[in-house]
Amino acid sequence: MTVTLKDFYADWCGPCKTQDPILEELEEDWTDVEFEKIDVDEEQDTANEYQVRSLPTLVVENDDGVVERFIGVTQADDIETALEEASA
């Protein structure tokens, strides 16, 4: 089962900078999860495809599709719960 966390962000987004260290720490612990950073200014088609309307938006998905979506700065506990669910 492939689990991916997509982090939709923009350089001008203040809350995105708050989210970064949380994700960096998770990335160290969750080595079997693919972490993808997606700059919405450069990849508007991808952002539209995932209906991203505000930043940061995190999308956790597995082979079956989207498992969880978080809008705004999200704490590690909530993200880990979604990653566990997606990995199950």
PDB file of N, CA, C and O in Angstrom:
ATOM      1  N   MET A   1       0.849  -1.192   0.000  1.00  0.00           N
ATOM      2  CA  MET A   1       0.000   0.000   0.000  1.00  0.00           C
ATOM      3  C   MET A   1       0.885   1.243   0.000  1.00  0.00           C
ATOM      4  O   MET A   1       1.700   1.426   0.904  1.00  0.00           O
ATOM      5  N   THR A   2       0.728   2.084  -0.997  1.00  0.00           N
ATOM      6  CA  THR A   2       1.494   3.320  -1.079  1.00  0.00           C
ATOM      7  C   THR A   2       0.717   4.445  -0.392  1.00  0.00           C
ATOM      8  O   THR A   2      -0.444   4.702  -0.714  1.00  0.00           O
ATOM      9  N   VAL A   3       1.374   5.107   0.554  1.00  0.00           N
ATOM     10  CA  VAL A   3       0.739   6.238   1.240  1.00  0.00           C
ATOM     11  C   VAL A   3       1.504   7.501   0.882  1.00  0.00           C
ATOM     12  O   VAL A   3       2.732   7.545   0.956  1.00  0.00           O
ATOM     13  N   THR A   4       0.758   8.525   0.495  1.00  0.00           N
ATOM     14  CA  THR A   4       1.357   9.801   0.105  1.00  0.00           C
ATOM     15  C   THR A   4       0.719  10.933   0.900  1.00  0.00           C
ATOM     16  O   THR A   4      -0.493  10.953   1.111  1.00  0.00           O
ATOM     17  N   LEU A   5       1.547  11.868   1.334  1.00  0.00           N
ATOM     18  CA  LEU A   5       1.038  13.086   1.950  1.00  0.00           C
ATOM     19  C   LEU A   5       1.417  14.227   1.023  1.00  0.00           C
ATOM     20  O   LEU A   5       2.597  14.504   0.808  1.00  0.00           O
ATOM     21  N   LYS A   6       0.405  14.884   0.477  1.00  0.00           N
ATOM     22  CA  LYS A   6       0.644  16.029  -0.398  1.00  0.00           C
ATOM     23  C   LYS A   6       0.463  17.306   0.412  1.00  0.00           C
ATOM     24  O   LYS A   6      -0.576  17.522   1.036  1.00  0.00           O
ATOM     25  N   ASP A   7       1.487  18.141   0.391  1.00  0.00           N
ATOM     26  CA  ASP A   7       1.476  19.404   1.133  1.00  0.00           C
ATOM     27  C   ASP A   7       1.340  20.541   0.117  1.00  0.00           C
ATOM     28  O   ASP A   7       2.299  20.891  -0.571  1.00  0.00           O
ATOM     29  N   PHE A   8       0.144  21.105   0.036  1.00  0.00           N
ATOM     30  CA  PHE A   8      -0.095  22.231  -0.873  1.00  0.00           C
ATOM     31  C   PHE A   8       0.260  23.515  -0.138  1.00  0.00           C
ATOM     32  O   PHE A   8      -0.288  23.806   0.925  1.00  0.00           O
ATOM     33  N   TYR A   9       1.186  24.284  -0.718  1.00  0.00           N
ATOM     34  CA  TYR A   9       1.691  25.481  -0.048  1.00  0.00           C
ATOM     35  C   TYR A   9       2.016  26.561  -1.076  1.00  0.00           C
ATOM     36  O   TYR A   9       1.943  26.337  -2.284  1.00  0.00           O
ATOM     37  N   ALA A  10       2.379  27.746  -0.563  1.00  0.00           N
ATOM     38  CA  ALA A  10       2.907  28.818  -1.413  1.00  0.00           C
ATOM     39  C   ALA A  10       3.960  29.567  -0.607  1.00  0.00           C
ATOM     40  O   ALA A  10       3.896  29.615   0.622  1.00  0.00           O
ATOM     41  N   ASP A  11       4.917  30.144  -1.298  1.00  0.00           N
ATOM     42  CA  ASP A  11       6.004  30.853  -0.612  1.00  0.00           C
ATOM     43  C   ASP A  11       5.503  32.035   0.212  1.00  0.00           C
ATOM     44  O   ASP A  11       6.101  32.387   1.229  1.00  0.00           O
ATOM     45  N   TRP A  12       4.401  32.646  -0.231  1.00  0.00           N
ATOM     46  CA  TRP A  12       3.882  33.836   0.455  1.00  0.00           C
ATOM     47  C   TRP A  12       2.947  33.494   1.619  1.00  0.00           C
ATOM     48  O   TRP A  12       2.439  34.388   2.295  1.00  0.00           O
ATOM     49  N   CYS A  13       2.726  32.205   1.845  1.00  0.00           N
ATOM     50  CA  CYS A  13       1.761  31.762   2.856  1.00  0.00           C
ATOM     51  C   CYS A  13       2.435  31.622   4.223  1.00  0.00           C
ATOM     52  O   CYS A  13       3.254  30.725   4.425  1.00  0.00           O
ATOM     53  N   GLY A  14       2.091  32.505   5.152  1.00  0.00           N
ATOM     54  CA  GLY A  14       2.666  32.482   6.504  1.00  0.00           C
ATOM     55  C   GLY A  14       2.410  31.182   7.251  1.00  0.00           C
ATOM     56  O   GLY A  14       3.351  30.571   7.758  1.00  0.00           O
ATOM     57  N   PRO A  15       1.130  30.738   7.332  1.00  0.00           N
ATOM     58  CA  PRO A  15       0.840  29.492   8.047  1.00  0.00           C
ATOM     59  C   PRO A  15       1.575  28.280   7.465  1.00  0.00           C
ATOM     60  O   PRO A  15       1.846  27.318   8.184  1.00  0.00           O
ATOM     61  N   CYS A  16       1.899  28.323   6.170  1.00  0.00           N
ATOM     62  CA  CYS A  16       2.636  27.218   5.559  1.00  0.00           C
ATOM     63  C   CYS A  16       4.010  27.070   6.206  1.00  0.00           C
ATOM     64  O   CYS A  16       4.514  25.957   6.361  1.00  0.00           O
ATOM     65  N   LYS A  17       4.608  28.189   6.580  1.00  0.00           N
ATOM     66  CA  LYS A  17       5.928  28.164   7.215  1.00  0.00           C
ATOM     67  C   LYS A  17       5.833  27.540   8.606  1.00  0.00           C
ATOM     68  O   LYS A  17       6.791  26.936   9.088  1.00  0.00           O
ATOM     69  N   THR A  18       4.671  27.691   9.249  1.00  0.00           N
ATOM     70  CA  THR A  18       4.427  27.068  10.552  1.00  0.00           C
ATOM     71  C   THR A  18       4.267  25.559  10.382  1.00  0.00           C
ATOM     72  O   THR A  18       4.677  24.781  11.243  1.00  0.00           O
ATOM     73  N   GLN A  19       3.670  25.157   9.268  1.00  0.00           N
ATOM     74  CA  GLN A  19       3.409  23.739   8.997  1.00  0.00           C
ATOM     75  C   GLN A  19       4.688  22.972   8.675  1.00  0.00           C
ATOM     76  O   GLN A  19       4.813  21.796   9.013  1.00  0.00           O
ATOM     77  N   ASP A  20       5.640  23.641   8.019  1.00  0.00           N
ATOM     78  CA  ASP A  20       6.854  22.971   7.527  1.00  0.00           C
ATOM     79  C   ASP A  20       7.598  22.125   8.568  1.00  0.00           C
ATOM     80  O   ASP A  20       7.850  20.945   8.319  1.00  0.00           O
ATOM     81  N   PRO A  21       7.962  22.703   9.741  1.00  0.00           N
ATOM     82  CA  PRO A  21       8.725  21.896  10.703  1.00  0.00           C
ATOM     83  C   PRO A  21       7.939  20.686  11.218  1.00  0.00           C
ATOM     84  O   PRO A  21       8.536  19.654  11.524  1.00  0.00           O
ATOM     85  N   ILE A  22       6.626  20.797  11.316  1.00  0.00           N
ATOM     86  CA  ILE A  22       5.785  19.663  11.742  1.00  0.00           C
ATOM     87  C   ILE A  22       5.924  18.534  10.726  1.00  0.00           C
ATOM     88  O   ILE A  22       6.098  17.373  11.095  1.00  0.00           O
ATOM     89  N   LEU A  23       5.847  18.885   9.440  1.00  0.00           N
ATOM     90  CA  LEU A  23       5.944  17.867   8.384  1.00  0.00           C
ATOM     91  C   LEU A  23       7.348  17.286   8.298  1.00  0.00           C
ATOM     92  O   LEU A  23       7.514  16.090   8.061  1.00  0.00           O
ATOM     93  N   GLU A  24       8.359  18.132   8.492  1.00  0.00           N
ATOM     94  CA  GLU A  24       9.739  17.651   8.420  1.00  0.00           C
ATOM     95  C   GLU A  24       9.998  16.600   9.498  1.00  0.00           C
ATOM     96  O   GLU A  24      10.686  15.607   9.262  1.00  0.00           O
ATOM     97  N   GLU A  25       9.439  16.834  10.678  1.00  0.00           N
ATOM     98  CA  GLU A  25       9.608  15.881  11.773  1.00  0.00           C
ATOM     99  C   GLU A  25       8.885  14.560  11.450  1.00  0.00           C
ATOM    100  O   GLU A  25       9.416  13.476  11.691  1.00  0.00           O
ATOM    101  N   LEU A  26       7.677  14.670  10.908  1.00  0.00           N
ATOM    102  CA  LEU A  26       6.917  13.470  10.545  1.00  0.00           C
ATOM    103  C   LEU A  26       7.642  12.683   9.463  1.00  0.00           C
ATOM    104  O   LEU A  26       7.654  11.452   9.476  1.00  0.00           O
ATOM    105  N   GLU A  27       8.241  13.403   8.532  1.00  0.00           N
ATOM    106  CA  GLU A  27       8.928  12.749   7.418  1.00  0.00           C
ATOM    107  C   GLU A  27      10.079  11.869   7.927  1.00  0.00           C
ATOM    108  O   GLU A  27      10.375  10.825   7.346  1.00  0.00           O
ATOM    109  N   GLU A  28      10.721  12.304   9.015  1.00  0.00           N
ATOM    110  CA  GLU A  28      11.806  11.508   9.597  1.00  0.00           C
ATOM    111  C   GLU A  28      11.264  10.220  10.219  1.00  0.00           C
ATOM    112  O   GLU A  28      11.896   9.167  10.131  1.00  0.00           O
ATOM    113  N   ASP A  29      10.084  10.313  10.850  1.00  0.00           N
ATOM    114  CA  ASP A  29       9.498   9.157  11.540  1.00  0.00           C
ATOM    115  C   ASP A  29       8.786   8.208  10.588  1.00  0.00           C
ATOM    116  O   ASP A  29       8.804   6.994  10.791  1.00  0.00           O
ATOM    117  N   TRP A  30       8.156   8.755   9.547  1.00  0.00           N
ATOM    118  CA  TRP A  30       7.334   7.956   8.632  1.00  0.00           C
ATOM    119  C   TRP A  30       8.084   7.734   7.322  1.00  0.00           C
ATOM    120  O   TRP A  30       7.753   8.320   6.291  1.00  0.00           O
ATOM    121  N   THR A  31       9.100   6.876   7.385  1.00  0.00           N
ATOM    122  CA  THR A  31       9.963   6.685   6.220  1.00  0.00           C
ATOM    123  C   THR A  31       9.257   5.965   5.073  1.00  0.00           C
ATOM    124  O   THR A  31       9.694   6.050   3.926  1.00  0.00           O
ATOM    125  N   ASP A  32       8.164   5.254   5.379  1.00  0.00           N
ATOM    126  CA  ASP A  32       7.454   4.522   4.328  1.00  0.00           C
ATOM    127  C   ASP A  32       6.375   5.365   3.647  1.00  0.00           C
ATOM    128  O   ASP A  32       5.680   4.889   2.748  1.00  0.00           O
ATOM    129  N   VAL A  33       6.241   6.613   4.079  1.00  0.00           N
ATOM    130  CA  VAL A  33       5.254   7.517   3.472  1.00  0.00           C
ATOM    131  C   VAL A  33       5.979   8.478   2.539  1.00  0.00           C
ATOM    132  O   VAL A  33       7.051   8.991   2.862  1.00  0.00           O
ATOM    133  N   GLU A  34       5.381   8.710   1.384  1.00  0.00           N
ATOM    134  CA  GLU A  34       5.957   9.644   0.418  1.00  0.00           C
ATOM    135  C   GLU A  34       5.425  11.052   0.723  1.00  0.00           C
ATOM    136  O   GLU A  34       4.215  11.276   0.691  1.00  0.00           O
ATOM    137  N   PHE A  35       6.308  11.983   1.011  1.00  0.00           N
ATOM    138  CA  PHE A  35       5.919  13.365   1.284  1.00  0.00           C
ATOM    139  C   PHE A  35       6.160  14.200   0.033  1.00  0.00           C
ATOM    140  O   PHE A  35       7.271  14.225  -0.497  1.00  0.00           O
ATOM    141  N   GLU A  36       5.130  14.875  -0.432  1.00  0.00           N
ATOM    142  CA  GLU A  36       5.226  15.688  -1.644  1.00  0.00           C
ATOM    143  C   GLU A  36       4.856  17.126  -1.321  1.00  0.00           C
ATOM    144  O   GLU A  36       3.793  17.394  -0.762  1.00  0.00           O
ATOM    145  N   LYS A  37       5.746  18.051  -1.678  1.00  0.00           N
ATOM    146  CA  LYS A  37       5.413  19.473  -1.517  1.00  0.00           C
ATOM    147  C   LYS A  37       4.947  20.006  -2.873  1.00  0.00           C
ATOM    148  O   LYS A  37       5.624  19.834  -3.886  1.00  0.00           O
ATOM    149  N   ILE A  38       3.792  20.648  -2.876  1.00  0.00           N
ATOM    150  CA  ILE A  38       3.239  21.153  -4.129  1.00  0.00           C
ATOM    151  C   ILE A  38       3.005  22.654  -4.007  1.00  0.00           C
ATOM    152  O   ILE A  38       2.161  23.108  -3.234  1.00  0.00           O
ATOM    153  N   ASP A  39       3.770  23.410  -4.784  1.00  0.00           N
ATOM    154  CA  ASP A  39       3.654  24.870  -4.813  1.00  0.00           C
ATOM    155  C   ASP A  39       2.446  25.224  -5.692  1.00  0.00           C
ATOM    156  O   ASP A  39       2.476  25.025  -6.907  1.00  0.00           O
ATOM    157  N   VAL A  40       1.391  25.747  -5.071  1.00  0.00           N
ATOM    158  CA  VAL A  40       0.153  25.990  -5.821  1.00  0.00           C
ATOM    159  C   VAL A  40       0.324  27.043  -6.916  1.00  0.00           C
ATOM    160  O   VAL A  40      -0.419  27.043  -7.898  1.00  0.00           O
ATOM    161  N   ASP A  41       1.295  27.936  -6.753  1.00  0.00           N
ATOM    162  CA  ASP A  41       1.525  28.946  -7.789  1.00  0.00           C
ATOM    163  C   ASP A  41       2.124  28.314  -9.043  1.00  0.00           C
ATOM    164  O   ASP A  41       1.855  28.756 -10.160  1.00  0.00           O
ATOM    165  N   GLU A  42       2.943  27.271  -8.846  1.00  0.00           N
ATOM    166  CA  GLU A  42       3.592  26.615  -9.983  1.00  0.00           C
ATOM    167  C   GLU A  42       2.760  25.454 -10.527  1.00  0.00           C
ATOM    168  O   GLU A  42       2.861  25.115 -11.705  1.00  0.00           O
ATOM    169  N   GLU A  43       1.950  24.855  -9.679  1.00  0.00           N
ATOM    170  CA  GLU A  43       1.192  23.663 -10.085  1.00  0.00           C
ATOM    171  C   GLU A  43      -0.304  23.867  -9.863  1.00  0.00           C
ATOM    172  O   GLU A  43      -0.940  23.135  -9.105  1.00  0.00           O
ATOM    173  N   GLN A  44      -0.843  24.862 -10.531  1.00  0.00           N
ATOM    174  CA  GLN A  44      -2.252  25.204 -10.347  1.00  0.00           C
ATOM    175  C   GLN A  44      -3.193  24.081 -10.772  1.00  0.00           C
ATOM    176  O   GLN A  44      -4.249  23.889 -10.169  1.00  0.00           O
ATOM    177  N   ASP A  45      -2.809  23.342 -11.812  1.00  0.00           N
ATOM    178  CA  ASP A  45      -3.666  22.244 -12.277  1.00  0.00           C
ATOM    179  C   ASP A  45      -3.832  21.177 -11.198  1.00  0.00           C
ATOM    180  O   ASP A  45      -4.932  20.674 -10.968  1.00  0.00           O
ATOM    181  N   THR A  46      -2.724  20.842 -10.542  1.00  0.00           N
ATOM    182  CA  THR A  46      -2.773  19.846  -9.474  1.00  0.00           C
ATOM    183  C   THR A  46      -3.613  20.370  -8.314  1.00  0.00           C
ATOM    184  O   THR A  46      -4.423  19.637  -7.746  1.00  0.00           O
ATOM    185  N   ALA A  47      -3.416  21.650  -7.961  1.00  0.00           N
ATOM    186  CA  ALA A  47      -4.195  22.257  -6.874  1.00  0.00           C
ATOM    187  C   ALA A  47      -5.687  22.231  -7.204  1.00  0.00           C
ATOM    188  O   ALA A  47      -6.512  21.955  -6.333  1.00  0.00           O
ATOM    189  N   ASN A  48      -6.032  22.515  -8.454  1.00  0.00           N
ATOM    190  CA  ASN A  48      -7.436  22.493  -8.874  1.00  0.00           C
ATOM    191  C   ASN A  48      -8.002  21.079  -8.827  1.00  0.00           C
ATOM    192  O   ASN A  48      -9.140  20.859  -8.412  1.00  0.00           O
ATOM    193  N   GLU A  49      -7.184  20.132  -9.261  1.00  0.00           N
ATOM    194  CA  GLU A  49      -7.597  18.732  -9.272  1.00  0.00           C
ATOM    195  C   GLU A  49      -7.998  18.279  -7.857  1.00  0.00           C
ATOM    196  O   GLU A  49      -8.948  17.517  -7.682  1.00  0.00           O
ATOM    197  N   TYR A  50      -7.253  18.766  -6.853  1.00  0.00           N
ATOM    198  CA  TYR A  50      -7.530  18.405  -5.459  1.00  0.00           C
ATOM    199  C   TYR A  50      -8.441  19.436  -4.779  1.00  0.00           C
ATOM    200  O   TYR A  50      -8.659  19.376  -3.569  1.00  0.00           O
ATOM    201  N   GLN A  51      -8.965  20.370  -5.557  1.00  0.00           N
ATOM    202  CA  GLN A  51      -9.884  21.401  -5.054  1.00  0.00           C
ATOM    203  C   GLN A  51      -9.317  22.144  -3.856  1.00  0.00           C
ATOM    204  O   GLN A  51     -10.002  22.348  -2.854  1.00  0.00           O
ATOM    205  N   VAL A  52      -8.059  22.544  -3.973  1.00  0.00           N
ATOM    206  CA  VAL A  52      -7.403  23.287  -2.906  1.00  0.00           C
ATOM    207  C   VAL A  52      -7.859  24.746  -2.983  1.00  0.00           C
ATOM    208  O   VAL A  52      -7.652  25.420  -3.992  1.00  0.00           O
ATOM    209  N   ARG A  53      -8.483  25.222  -1.902  1.00  0.00           N
ATOM    210  CA  ARG A  53      -9.013  26.588  -1.872  1.00  0.00           C
ATOM    211  C   ARG A  53      -8.311  27.467  -0.849  1.00  0.00           C
ATOM    212  O   ARG A  53      -8.358  28.694  -0.944  1.00  0.00           O
ATOM    213  N   SER A  54      -7.655  26.842   0.137  1.00  0.00           N
ATOM    214  CA  SER A  54      -6.916  27.637   1.116  1.00  0.00           C
ATOM    215  C   SER A  54      -5.650  26.886   1.513  1.00  0.00           C
ATOM    216  O   SER A  54      -5.540  25.678   1.302  1.00  0.00           O
ATOM    217  N   LEU A  55      -4.713  27.604   2.081  1.00  0.00           N
ATOM    218  CA  LEU A  55      -3.396  27.047   2.381  1.00  0.00           C
ATOM    219  C   LEU A  55      -3.071  27.194   3.859  1.00  0.00           C
ATOM    220  O   LEU A  55      -3.554  28.130   4.496  1.00  0.00           O
ATOM    221  N   PRO A  56      -2.272  26.303   4.423  1.00  0.00           N
ATOM    222  CA  PRO A  56      -1.857  25.067   3.762  1.00  0.00           C
ATOM    223  C   PRO A  56      -2.993  24.036   3.727  1.00  0.00           C
ATOM    224  O   PRO A  56      -3.855  24.014   4.605  1.00  0.00           O
ATOM    225  N   THR A  57      -2.977  23.198   2.710  1.00  0.00           N
ATOM    226  CA  THR A  57      -3.884  22.060   2.644  1.00  0.00           C
ATOM    227  C   THR A  57      -3.025  20.800   2.547  1.00  0.00           C
ATOM    228  O   THR A  57      -2.114  20.717   1.723  1.00  0.00           O
ATOM    229  N   LEU A  58      -3.329  19.828   3.397  1.00  0.00           N
ATOM    230  CA  LEU A  58      -2.629  18.542   3.365  1.00  0.00           C
ATOM    231  C   LEU A  58      -3.608  17.487   2.902  1.00  0.00           C
ATOM    232  O   LEU A  58      -4.747  17.437   3.366  1.00  0.00           O
ATOM    233  N   VAL A  59      -3.165  16.644   1.987  1.00  0.00           N
ATOM    234  CA  VAL A  59      -4.004  15.551   1.511  1.00  0.00           C
ATOM    235  C   VAL A  59      -3.246  14.250   1.741  1.00  0.00           C
ATOM    236  O   VAL A  59      -2.132  14.070   1.250  1.00  0.00           O
ATOM    237  N   VAL A  60      -3.872  13.339   2.500  1.00  0.00           N
ATOM    238  CA  VAL A  60      -3.295  12.020   2.743  1.00  0.00           C
ATOM    239  C   VAL A  60      -4.053  11.051   1.853  1.00  0.00           C
ATOM    240  O   VAL A  60      -5.280  10.965   1.912  1.00  0.00           O
ATOM    241  N   GLU A  61      -3.306  10.316   1.021  1.00  0.00           N
ATOM    242  CA  GLU A  61      -3.981   9.352   0.157  1.00  0.00           C
ATOM    243  C   GLU A  61      -3.206   8.045   0.098  1.00  0.00           C
ATOM    244  O   GLU A  61      -2.005   7.985   0.364  1.00  0.00           O
ATOM    245  N   ASN A  62      -3.958   6.985  -0.270  1.00  0.00           N
ATOM    246  CA  ASN A  62      -3.332   5.684  -0.487  1.00  0.00           C
ATOM    247  C   ASN A  62      -3.835   5.159  -1.818  1.00  0.00           C
ATOM    248  O   ASN A  62      -4.413   5.907  -2.607  1.00  0.00           O
ATOM    249  N   ASP A  63      -3.619   3.878  -2.071  1.00  0.00           N
ATOM    250  CA  ASP A  63      -3.987   3.295  -3.364  1.00  0.00           C
ATOM    251  C   ASP A  63      -5.487   3.414  -3.653  1.00  0.00           C
ATOM    252  O   ASP A  63      -5.907   3.384  -4.810  1.00  0.00           O
ATOM    253  N   ASP A  64      -6.291   3.549  -2.591  1.00  0.00           N
ATOM    254  CA  ASP A  64      -7.746   3.642  -2.763  1.00  0.00           C
ATOM    255  C   ASP A  64      -8.218   5.068  -3.017  1.00  0.00           C
ATOM    256  O   ASP A  64      -9.379   5.276  -3.366  1.00  0.00           O
ATOM    257  N   GLY A  65      -7.339   6.055  -2.848  1.00  0.00           N
ATOM    258  CA  GLY A  65      -7.733   7.449  -3.046  1.00  0.00           C
ATOM    259  C   GLY A  65      -7.484   8.273  -1.796  1.00  0.00           C
ATOM    260  O   GLY A  65      -6.692   7.891  -0.935  1.00  0.00           O
ATOM    261  N   VAL A  66      -8.169   9.409  -1.703  1.00  0.00           N
ATOM    262  CA  VAL A  66      -7.958  10.339  -0.597  1.00  0.00           C
ATOM    263  C   VAL A  66      -8.545   9.760   0.690  1.00  0.00           C
ATOM    264  O   VAL A  66      -9.711   9.367   0.733  1.00  0.00           O
ATOM    265  N   VAL A  67      -7.719   9.714   1.738  1.00  0.00           N
ATOM    266  CA  VAL A  67      -8.147   9.187   3.035  1.00  0.00           C
ATOM    267  C   VAL A  67      -8.557  10.351   3.943  1.00  0.00           C
ATOM    268  O   VAL A  67      -9.555  10.269   4.658  1.00  0.00           O
ATOM    269  N   GLU A  68      -7.779  11.428   3.904  1.00  0.00           N
ATOM    270  CA  GLU A  68      -8.029  12.555   4.800  1.00  0.00           C
ATOM    271  C   GLU A  68      -7.513  13.831   4.159  1.00  0.00           C
ATOM    272  O   GLU A  68      -6.565  13.817   3.373  1.00  0.00           O
ATOM    273  N   ARG A  69      -8.166  14.946   4.517  1.00  0.00           N
ATOM    274  CA  ARG A  69      -7.741  16.251   4.011  1.00  0.00           C
ATOM    275  C   ARG A  69      -7.767  17.215   5.190  1.00  0.00           C
ATOM    276  O   ARG A  69      -8.736  17.265   5.947  1.00  0.00           O
ATOM    277  N   PHE A  70      -6.693  17.973   5.332  1.00  0.00           N
ATOM    278  CA  PHE A  70      -6.596  18.957   6.414  1.00  0.00           C
ATOM    279  C   PHE A  70      -6.422  20.340   5.804  1.00  0.00           C
ATOM    280  O   PHE A  70      -5.636  20.530   4.876  1.00  0.00           O
ATOM    281  N   ILE A  71      -7.161  21.297   6.334  1.00  0.00           N
ATOM    282  CA  ILE A  71      -7.039  22.675   5.849  1.00  0.00           C
ATOM    283  C   ILE A  71      -6.572  23.538   7.012  1.00  0.00           C
ATOM    284  O   ILE A  71      -7.143  23.504   8.102  1.00  0.00           O
ATOM    285  N   GLY A  72      -5.516  24.315   6.757  1.00  0.00           N
ATOM    286  CA  GLY A  72      -4.935  25.123   7.828  1.00  0.00           C
ATOM    287  C   GLY A  72      -3.818  24.344   8.499  1.00  0.00           C
ATOM    288  O   GLY A  72      -3.593  23.173   8.192  1.00  0.00           O
ATOM    289  N   VAL A  73      -3.120  25.002   9.418  1.00  0.00           N
ATOM    290  CA  VAL A  73      -1.997  24.357  10.101  1.00  0.00           C
ATOM    291  C   VAL A  73      -2.535  23.183  10.920  1.00  0.00           C
ATOM    292  O   VAL A  73      -3.458  23.337  11.720  1.00  0.00           O
ATOM    293  N   THR A  74      -1.946  22.021  10.706  1.00  0.00           N
ATOM    294  CA  THR A  74      -2.415  20.790  11.339  1.00  0.00           C
ATOM    295  C   THR A  74      -1.314  20.217  12.216  1.00  0.00           C
ATOM    296  O   THR A  74      -0.154  20.150  11.808  1.00  0.00           O
ATOM    297  N   GLN A  75      -1.683  19.805  13.419  1.00  0.00           N
ATOM    298  CA  GLN A  75      -0.712  19.263  14.364  1.00  0.00           C
ATOM    299  C   GLN A  75      -0.347  17.822  14.009  1.00  0.00           C
ATOM    300  O   GLN A  75      -1.107  17.112  13.349  1.00  0.00           O
ATOM    301  N   ALA A  76       0.831  17.416  14.463  1.00  0.00           N
ATOM    302  CA  ALA A  76       1.386  16.104  14.133  1.00  0.00           C
ATOM    303  C   ALA A  76       0.446  14.958  14.515  1.00  0.00           C
ATOM    304  O   ALA A  76       0.310  13.993  13.762  1.00  0.00           O
ATOM    305  N   ASP A  77      -0.201  15.056  15.677  1.00  0.00           N
ATOM    306  CA  ASP A  77      -1.078  13.968  16.142  1.00  0.00           C
ATOM    307  C   ASP A  77      -2.167  13.656  15.123  1.00  0.00           C
ATOM    308  O   ASP A  77      -2.419  12.495  14.801  1.00  0.00           O
ATOM    309  N   ASP A  78      -2.807  14.705  14.623  1.00  0.00           N
ATOM    310  CA  ASP A  78      -3.905  14.523  13.668  1.00  0.00           C
ATOM    311  C   ASP A  78      -3.392  13.908  12.369  1.00  0.00           C
ATOM    312  O   ASP A  78      -4.036  13.035  11.785  1.00  0.00           O
ATOM    313  N   ILE A  79      -2.235  14.371  11.929  1.00  0.00           N
ATOM    314  CA  ILE A  79      -1.657  13.856  10.685  1.00  0.00           C
ATOM    315  C   ILE A  79      -1.275  12.382  10.870  1.00  0.00           C
ATOM    316  O   ILE A  79      -1.508  11.559   9.985  1.00  0.00           O
ATOM    317  N   GLU A  80      -0.685  12.058  12.028  1.00  0.00           N
ATOM    318  CA  GLU A  80      -0.272  10.673  12.280  1.00  0.00           C
ATOM    319  C   GLU A  80      -1.467   9.726  12.300  1.00  0.00           C
ATOM    320  O   GLU A  80      -1.379   8.603  11.805  1.00  0.00           O
ATOM    321  N   THR A  81      -2.569  10.171  12.862  1.00  0.00           N
ATOM    322  CA  THR A  81      -3.785   9.361  12.871  1.00  0.00           C
ATOM    323  C   THR A  81      -4.212   9.043  11.449  1.00  0.00           C
ATOM    324  O   THR A  81      -4.573   7.907  11.141  1.00  0.00           O
ATOM    325  N   ALA A  82      -4.172  10.057  10.576  1.00  0.00           N
ATOM    326  CA  ALA A  82      -4.554   9.866   9.175  1.00  0.00           C
ATOM    327  C   ALA A  82      -3.565   8.939   8.462  1.00  0.00           C
ATOM    328  O   ALA A  82      -3.971   8.104   7.654  1.00  0.00           O
ATOM    329  N   LEU A  83      -2.273   9.084   8.757  1.00  0.00           N
ATOM    330  CA  LEU A  83      -1.264   8.224   8.129  1.00  0.00           C
ATOM    331  C   LEU A  83      -1.452   6.763   8.558  1.00  0.00           C
ATOM    332  O   LEU A  83      -1.296   5.844   7.754  1.00  0.00           O
ATOM    333  N   GLU A  84      -1.791   6.566   9.842  1.00  0.00           N
ATOM    334  CA  GLU A  84      -2.036   5.203  10.333  1.00  0.00           C
ATOM    335  C   GLU A  84      -3.239   4.594   9.617  1.00  0.00           C
ATOM    336  O   GLU A  84      -3.220   3.432   9.210  1.00  0.00           O
ATOM    337  N   GLU A  85      -4.281   5.406   9.476  1.00  0.00           N
ATOM    338  CA  GLU A  85      -5.498   4.959   8.797  1.00  0.00           C
ATOM    339  C   GLU A  85      -5.192   4.589   7.341  1.00  0.00           C
ATOM    340  O   GLU A  85      -5.649   3.563   6.838  1.00  0.00           O
ATOM    341  N   ALA A  86      -4.415   5.439   6.683  1.00  0.00           N
ATOM    342  CA  ALA A  86      -4.092   5.222   5.269  1.00  0.00           C
ATOM    343  C   ALA A  86      -3.191   3.998   5.091  1.00  0.00           C
ATOM    344  O   ALA A  86      -3.248   3.328   4.060  1.00  0.00           O
ATOM    345  N   SER A  87      -2.372   3.714   6.080  1.00  0.00           N
ATOM    346  CA  SER A  87      -1.423   2.595   5.999  1.00  0.00           C
ATOM    347  C   SER A  87      -2.069   1.256   6.328  1.00  0.00           C
ATOM    348  O   SER A  87      -1.539   0.200   5.982  1.00  0.00           O
ATOM    349  N   ALA A  88      -3.206   1.305   6.993  1.00  0.00           N
ATOM    350  CA  ALA A  88      -3.853   0.077   7.498  1.00  0.00           C
ATOM    351  C   ALA A  88      -4.319  -0.822   6.358  1.00  0.00           C
ATOM    352  O   ALA A  88      -4.880  -1.890   6.604  1.00  0.00           O
TER     353      ALA A  88
END
